[in-house]
Amino acid sequence: MIDKESIVREIETALLDTDRFIVEVKVKAGNRITVLLDSDTQITIADCVAVNRHIESVFDREVEDYELTVSSSGIDQPYKLLRQYIKNIGREVDVTYLDGTVFTGKLLAADNEKITVYSKTKVKKVETEETREILMNQIKHTKEVISFK
């Protein structure tokens, strides 16, 4: 079985001197490997293919007998790294607290300890504005709001 650390090390080699980064690597039973990537700018299919080929060039499928999936983190995936929060400053997000409540607003700032989110709502001609600083340890997950307006 291929160990996760070896895969991470090889992916980091493949991504060296780029703005792409590893979001998550999972190695499940049966050597089913899933790699999620992201970028400070954009991640393309070609980026995923390049990482896939690099891994395949290092780990022989005939010897290791593994299944490999390399993809982008995806717009519907929750942020897992501070780097993703920083990349998405200025975007509309849903922040789900540990207790299940959700706060929706524009991501204004992020650091290791907290994020800042601004919300402006209008109900029956009454506008309300709120800026919240939310501690990272209070967040279950944060996702970008997908809007087709």
VEXDREN-2710 file (C-alpha; in Angstrom, 1 decimal):
% VEXDREN-2710
k/r/px/py/pz
1/MET/0.0/0.0/0.0
2/ILE/1.3/3.4/-0.9
3/ASP/1.6/5.7/2.1
4/LYS/0.0/9.2/2.1
5/GLU/3.3/11.0/3.0
6/SER/5.0/9.6/-0.1
7/ILE/2.2/10.8/-2.4
8/VAL/2.2/14.2/-0.7
9/ARG/6.0/14.5/-1.2
10/GLU/5.7/13.6/-4.9
11/ILE/2.8/16.1/-5.5
12/GLU/4.7/18.9/-3.8
13/THR/7.7/18.1/-6.1
14/ALA/5.3/18.3/-9.1
15/LEU/3.8/21.6/-7.9
16/LEU/7.1/23.2/-7.0
17/ASP/7.4/26.8/-8.4
18/THR/3.7/27.1/-9.2
19/ASP/0.8/28.7/-7.4
20/ARG/-1.0/25.4/-7.1
21/PHE/-1.3/23.6/-3.8
22/ILE/-2.6/20.4/-2.2
23/VAL/-5.9/20.7/-0.4
24/GLU/-6.3/17.1/0.5
25/VAL/-4.9/13.6/-0.2
26/LYS/-6.8/10.5/0.9
27/VAL/-5.6/7.0/0.7
28/LYS/-8.4/4.5/1.3
29/ALA/-8.6/0.7/1.4
30/GLY/-7.7/-1.0/-1.8
31/ASN/-5.1/1.8/-2.6
32/ARG/-7.8/4.2/-3.8
33/ILE/-6.1/7.5/-3.9
34/THR/-7.9/10.8/-4.2
35/VAL/-6.0/14.1/-4.6
36/LEU/-7.7/17.5/-4.4
37/LEU/-5.7/20.5/-5.7
38/ASP/-6.3/24.3/-5.8
39/SER/-4.5/27.3/-7.0
40/ASP/-4.1/31.0/-6.1
41/THR/-5.3/31.8/-9.6
42/GLN/-7.0/29.0/-11.4
43/ILE/-6.7/25.2/-11.6
44/THR/-7.1/23.6/-15.0
45/ILE/-7.7/20.0/-16.2
46/ALA/-4.1/20.2/-17.6
47/ASP/-2.8/20.9/-14.1
48/CYS/-4.6/17.8/-12.7
49/VAL/-3.4/15.7/-15.6
50/ALA/0.2/16.8/-15.0
51/VAL/0.0/15.8/-11.3
52/ASN/-1.7/12.5/-12.3
53/ARG/1.1/11.7/-14.8
54/HIS/3.8/12.6/-12.3
55/ILE/2.3/10.2/-9.7
56/GLU/2.0/7.5/-12.2
57/SER/5.6/8.0/-13.3
58/VAL/6.8/7.4/-9.7
59/PHE/4.5/4.7/-8.5
60/ASP/4.2/1.7/-10.9
61/ARG/0.5/0.6/-11.2
62/GLU/1.6/-3.0/-11.9
63/VAL/3.5/-3.1/-8.6
64/GLU/1.3/-1.0/-6.3
65/ASP/-2.1/-1.8/-7.9
66/TYR/-3.8/1.6/-7.1
67/GLU/-6.7/3.7/-8.3
68/LEU/-5.9/7.4/-8.7
69/THR/-8.2/10.4/-9.0
70/VAL/-6.7/13.9/-9.2
71/SER/-9.1/16.8/-9.4
72/SER/-9.7/20.4/-8.3
73/SER/-11.2/21.2/-5.0
74/GLY/-14.4/22.4/-6.6
75/ILE/-16.6/25.3/-6.0
76/ASP/-19.0/23.2/-4.0
77/GLN/-16.3/22.0/-1.6
78/PRO/-15.8/23.6/1.8
79/TYR/-12.6/25.5/2.4
80/LYS/-10.0/23.4/4.2
81/LEU/-7.0/25.7/4.2
82/LEU/-6.3/29.3/5.2
83/ARG/-4.9/29.7/1.7
84/GLN/-8.3/29.0/0.3
85/TYR/-10.0/31.6/2.6
86/ILE/-7.4/34.2/1.5
87/LYS/-7.9/33.4/-2.1
88/ASN/-11.6/33.9/-1.8
89/ILE/-11.7/37.2/0.0
90/GLY/-14.3/39.4/-1.6
91/ARG/-16.6/36.4/-2.4
92/GLU/-20.0/35.6/-0.9
93/VAL/-19.8/32.7/1.5
94/ASP/-21.9/30.5/3.8
95/VAL/-20.3/30.0/7.1
96/THR/-21.7/27.1/9.1
97/TYR/-21.0/27.2/12.8
98/LEU/-20.4/24.0/14.8
99/ASP/-24.0/24.3/16.2
100/GLY/-25.4/24.2/12.6
101/THR/-26.4/27.9/12.3
102/VAL/-25.4/29.6/9.1
103/PHE/-24.2/33.1/8.5
104/THR/-24.0/34.3/4.9
105/GLY/-22.0/37.3/3.7
106/LYS/-19.0/38.7/1.9
107/LEU/-15.6/37.3/3.2
108/LEU/-13.6/40.4/4.1
109/ALA/-10.5/39.0/5.8
110/ALA/-9.0/35.7/7.1
111/ASP/-6.1/34.7/9.3
112/ASN/-5.1/31.6/11.4
113/GLU/-7.5/32.6/14.2
114/LYS/-10.6/34.1/12.6
115/ILE/-12.4/35.3/9.5
116/THR/-14.4/38.5/9.0
117/VAL/-17.7/38.4/7.1
118/TYR/-20.0/41.3/6.2
119/SER/-23.7/40.8/5.6
120/LYS/-26.2/43.3/4.2
121/THR/-29.8/42.3/4.1
122/LYS/-33.1/44.0/3.3
123/VAL/-36.4/42.8/4.7
124/LYS/-39.5/44.8/4.1
125/LYS/-37.6/47.9/3.1
126/VAL/-35.4/47.7/6.2
127/GLU/-31.7/47.3/5.6
128/THR/-29.5/45.8/8.2
129/GLU/-25.7/45.5/8.1
130/GLU/-23.6/43.2/10.2
131/THR/-19.9/42.4/10.3
132/ARG/-18.9/39.3/12.2
133/GLU/-15.5/38.1/13.3
134/ILE/-15.8/34.3/13.5
135/LEU/-13.2/32.2/15.2
136/MET/-11.8/29.4/13.1
137/ASN/-12.5/26.9/15.9
138/GLN/-16.2/27.9/15.8
139/ILE/-16.5/27.0/12.1
140/LYS/-17.8/23.6/10.9
141/HIS/-17.3/24.6/7.3
142/THR/-17.3/27.5/4.9
143/LYS/-18.4/27.3/1.3
144/GLU/-18.7/29.8/-1.5
145/VAL/-22.2/30.8/-2.4
146/ILE/-23.0/29.8/-6.0
147/SER/-25.2/32.5/-7.6
148/PHE/-26.6/32.6/-11.1
149/LYS/-27.7/36.2/-11.0
END
